[in-house]
Structure formats: C-alpha cells, structure tokens
Amino acid sequence: MRRIIFLILFALVFCVPTAHAKKLNVPPEARESLRLMYAGDTARAIEFAHKVQQALPDSPLGYLLEVNALWWRTYCAACEIKWNTIDAYKRAKLPEDDDYFRLADKAIALGDAQLAKSPSAVMNLYVGMGYALKARLHGLRMEAKPVARAGVKAREYLVRASQLDPELGDAYTGLGLYNYFVDALSWWAKMLRFFMGIPGGSKKEGVRLLERALREGDMSVGEARFYYAKNLRNYDLNYTRGVELLTPLVEEYPTNPVFQLILGDLHAKLGHHAQAAKYFHEAKRLATRNNGSDAACNARVQQVADGALALLPRSAGGTKAEE
C-alpha cells in the first residue's frame, strides 16, 4: 500500500527553466540556483537559494529552492539498481530530514500568508510545490499517510493555480504527472486509492498536460522531462520516447551524473549497449571528479554506474564477460 501511494504522488514536483517559455517574475539568483541544482552542484545551488531568502524574506521561493536542492541530493544518494532499473526507491529516516521538512513548512506558511491577503496563481503554485516536496520525502521513506495528505494538498493548490491563471504552464507539470500515475496503477491499486479518498486521474489527460508543460512551462520543463521519461519507462515500456525526452536535459546539464545514469538506463533497455556504457562511464567520471562535494551522492553514483556497467557486454564498453 505504501509503495502504491508513493507512486501516485511522487511526481508532484518543483522545476527548472526553459528558454522559450513565458517567464515567471523571479530574481536572477533564483534562476542561477535552479541552474546549479540541475547541473548537479547542489551546494552552490543552496548558496544562491539563501541569497533569494535574504532578498525576499516574505516569499516562499528561496525556501523552495533550498529544499528542492536538498531533494535532488537525497534522490541521488538513494539511487540503486532494482528490478534491473535505476531509480531511488526507498531509504530510512535520517536526522537531516527535519531540516528538509522545516524548510518546506516555512515555504508553505509564507505562501499561505500571502494568499490570505489576496488570491494569486503563482503563490498557489509555490504552496503546491511545498506540499509536493514534503510528499516526495515521505514517499521515499515509505510513509503512506503523510504522502497521501501532502500529495492531495499539493494537487489542490496546483488546480487552484491553473484555474486562476490557465496560462501558468508550470502548474501542468505536477497535475500531468499526477494524472498519469493514478491511471497507470493496477485495478486493485485504483480501488485502494478510491477508498483512501485520493482524487483520480487519466493517463490520456496526464500526457496532454505534460506535453503542455513542455511547451509552456518556465520553471517546470526540466523536471517534466525527467519524470515523464521515467513514467514512460516504468509503466509503458516506451524507452524510445523516454530517450527523446531525457536527451535534451543531459545536453543542457551535462555535469549532472543522475541524468547520465537514467539516460544510460533507457538506452540499455533499448539494447543500445554502447550508448548506455558511454553514459554510465560519464556518470562515474563526473562523480569521481566532483568527489569533494555531495560525497554520499557521488559515492552512490559510482556504485550504481559500476553495477550498471557489469550488466553490459564488455565489447560495448561494459564489464560483463561475454559468452
């Protein structure tokens, strides 16, 4: 049950900019924080998030940036190979989780305080992101009820954001992924979702919203690509489309070893062994080169890359002995 609820709500997310979108009104330091985060430098991303907090103390934005950087550090350190697939599946509670939830709660409180003064699509988006980030970590810790509570609240705020401003493309990332997940579940999981009062969705609608987010999102395109690609891999076995979605993200952020690992995994599933090996080797090289920061993340990347290469034939650049 916990795994099911986690899968339903895991993908309500915070996001990354695109050059062709309608821009949100955020300071340059916020965009730099996002860029560094998706480049794999979460330490410097947090430094810029602190600058946003100092410049905009009443805004949730800086706190969302910080907690999202912490999320990607956590995701990286939790990655593993299970069922022949690279992903972050679960991990135990850690003391640093308290700071993560504190930051998310502060972002939510600041956003709600602004909404108490006047309705705002962007502020609803921010509060929805805060709840989504809480749902993510609860999900990784396999905490069913907190995931459900936070995920449903995230959806409420994102729906309200899209109603107040239908052109706010960022809201469609979380809503699209939510719809996709709940319709991808098995029939008995859908029954469980119904009895727990979790709103339903449709995969067709999810795809439509995700495609719209890719076209119109500002701070959501990167993460829409990442989770959309993983959904297609996990539920539809559509590895070709997954590669199409993830390749631009790797090209834009070539220093992020996590993106390299997932793209390599998609190529491996297509039988593109040489391509897969190239991305696994690059992920390992990046982790080795960056060993001075995010040590847990980099150590895990090297471990996962080695495991993935061990599954590939040596002639393609892997380490598996060929029969």
N, C-alpha and C positions, 0 to 999 in steps of 0.2 A: 504493500500500500504506500509506504513512504517513497519508494522509487517512482511509483506512478505519479504521485502528486508533484514530486520534484520535476519530472519530465514535463508535466503540464505547465508549470510555472517558471521553469528555469530561465526561459529566454526573454523575459521582460527586462530590458537592458538599457544601459547608458552607452553613449555613442561617439562617433568620430566624423570629422568634416569631409565634405566633397567640394570640389572647385566650381561645380555647375549648379549648386542649389541656392535657393533663397536663404540668405544669411540671417541667423539669429543675431540679436544685438548683444554680443558678449565681448569682453575686452581681449586684446591680443594675447595677454598672458594665459587666458583660458584656452585659446586655440593652441598655444605652444605647449601647454600641459597635456592636452589631448594628443598632439603630435608626438611628444616624447613618450607618452604611455604606449601608443601603438607602435612606436619604434623599438619598444622593449626596454626603455630606460625609465622604470617606474620611480626610482629615487629622485631623479631630476623632475619628473612629472609632478611629484608631490611638492617639490620646492616651488614650482610655479603655481600650484593649487593654493599654497599658503599665501602667495602674493595676491591672488584673487580674493582670498578671505580677508586679507588686510585692507584691500582697496574697497571691497564690497561686504562689510561685516554683516549687513542685514539680508544678504542674498544667500540662497542655498547653493548657488553654483560652485563656489570654491570648495565646499564640503563634499559635494557630489563628485567633483574631480578627484579629490583625495581618496575617497572611499572606493571609487572605481579603479584607481591605480592600485589600491590595495587588493581589490578583487582579482585583477589580472596577475598580480604577483602570487596570490593564493592559488588561482587556477593553474598557473604554470607549475608550481611546486607540488600540485596534487595530480598531475598528469601521469598516466600509466597506460600500458597495453593490456586490454582485457577484451575477450571475445575477438581477438585479432584486430582490435580497433583502438586508436589512440584517443584518449579523452580524459577529463577529470571526472571521476565517478563519485568518490566519497572520501572523507577524511574525518578524523576525530576533532573534538573541540580543542581549541588552543587558547592560551591566555590573551594573545593579541586580538582575538575575536571581539573582546569587549570594546576596544578602541574602534573597530570597524562598525559595530552596531551603534556606538555612541555618535560617530560622525553621521551615519545615516539618519539617526533620530534627530540630530540637530538640523540637518538639511530639511527634513520633513517639517519640523517645528517652525523653522524660518519661513518656509513656503506657505504653510497654513496661516501664519501670522499675516503674510502679505495678502492671501486670499480673503482673510477676514475683513480687509479694508476694501477690496474691490476684486471682481472676477477677472481672471487672466488666464489665457490659454497656456502661455509659457510657464506660469507658476504652477498650473495643474500638471504640466509636463514634468517639471522638476520634482514635484512631490511624488508623482507616479514613479519617477526614476529612483527616488529614495526608497520607496517600498519595494521596488523591483530588486534593488541591490541587497536589501535585507533578505528577500526571498531566495536570492542566489546562494548566500552563505548558509542559510538554514537548510537549503536543499542539499548542498554539499555535505552538510553534517547529518543528513537524512532525518531531519526533524519535520515530520509530516504536518502537524497542526500549525506551527509557526509559518511554514511555507505557504500553506493554504491561506492563512489570514493575510499575510503580507502580499501574496500574489493577487488575491481578489481586490485588495485595496489599490494596488498598482493599476490594475485594469480599470477600476472606477475612475481614477484620476486621468488616465490616458484617454478614456472615452470622453470625459468631460472636456479635455483639451481639444480633441478633434471636433467636438460639437461647437466649441467657442470659436475655433479657427480651423475650418476644413482644409486650409492650405498649409497647415503646420505638418509638414511631411515627417518630422521626427516621431510624432505620436504613432504613426502607422508601422514602425518597426516592431515595437512591443506588441501592438494589437495583432499584427500579422503573424508573428511567431506564436502568440497565444492561440489564435485560431488554428494554425497548422498543427500544433501539438495536440490539442484536445481531440481533433478529428483523426489524428494518426494513431490514437490509442485503440487497443482491442475492445471488443464489445463489453467484456466484463469490467474493464477499467472504466469505460464510459458509464456503466451502471454505478460503479463506486463513486465516480465524480458527481453523478446526479444526486446520490443520497447524501453526499457531503456538501451539497449546495454550491458547487463550483460552476460558474457560468460555462455554457457550451460554446462551440465554435465550429467552423467549417474549414477544411483544408483548402477548398477552392477559394474561399474568401481570404484565407491566410495568404495564399500565393498572390492574389490580387493586391492585397495591402502591402506585402513585401516588395513586389515589383514597383508599386507606387513609392514606397520609401526609398528604393534605389534611385528613382528618378528625381524625387522632390525633397529628400531629407537633406539636412545640413549637418547636424551632429549625430546622425544615425547611420549613415551609409556603410561605414566600415564594419560595424557590428552587425548590421543587417546582412551583409555579405557573409560574415563568418558563421553566424548561426543558421542562416538559410542554407548554406552549403552543408553544414553538419546535419541539419534536418534531412536534406535530400539523401545524404549518405546513410543515415541511421534508419530511416523509415521507408524511403522509396528506392534505395539502392541505385540512385541516379548519380553515379560518380562523375559522369561526363559534365553534367550541368554544375556539379559541385566544383569541379576544376575551373570551369568558366567563371564562376563567382569568386573563387578564392585567389586565382592568379593575379588579378589587379591589386588585391590587397598586399600580396607578397611583393609585387613590383613597387608599390608605393612605400612599403615599410620593410625593406629587405633585411633590416637588422633585428627583426623580431623572430626568435627561434621557434616560438609556438606556432606562428603562421607557417613556417617552413615544415614543421612536423605534421601538421594537419594536411597541408597540400601534398606532402610526400605520401601520407596515408591514402589519400584519394587516388593518387597515381598508382600506388601498389595494388589497390583493389581493381584497377583497370588493367593490370598486367604490364604497366609501363615501368618495368623494374629499374631501368637505367635512370629514368626521370625521378623515381622515388628515391633511389640511392643518392642522387645529387642533392635533393632537399634534406634528406636525413644527415648527410655529411655536412651540409652547410649549417644546419641547426647545431650540430655538435661543435663545429668550428666557432660559431658565434658564442655558444655557451662557454667554451674554453677561453676565448679572447676576453669575454666580459666577466671573468670569474671573480673580479674584485667587488662586484655589486650583485645583490639578489642571489646570494650564494646558494640558497636552497633551490631556487628556480633553476639556476644554471646546472647544478648537480643533477637535478631530476631530468633536465633536457638531455644531458649526456647519457644518462642511464636509459631513457626511453629511445633515444636515437640508436644506441648500441643494440638494444633489443629489436628494434625495427630492422636494422641492417642484418641482424642474424637470421631474419626470415627471408631475406632476398638472396638470390644466387650470386656467387662470387663473380661470375662473368659479367654481371650487371653493375658491379660496384658494391655488392653486399658482402656478407661474410659467411653465408651458408655454403657448406660443402655440396657441390653438385654431384648428383648420382650419375 
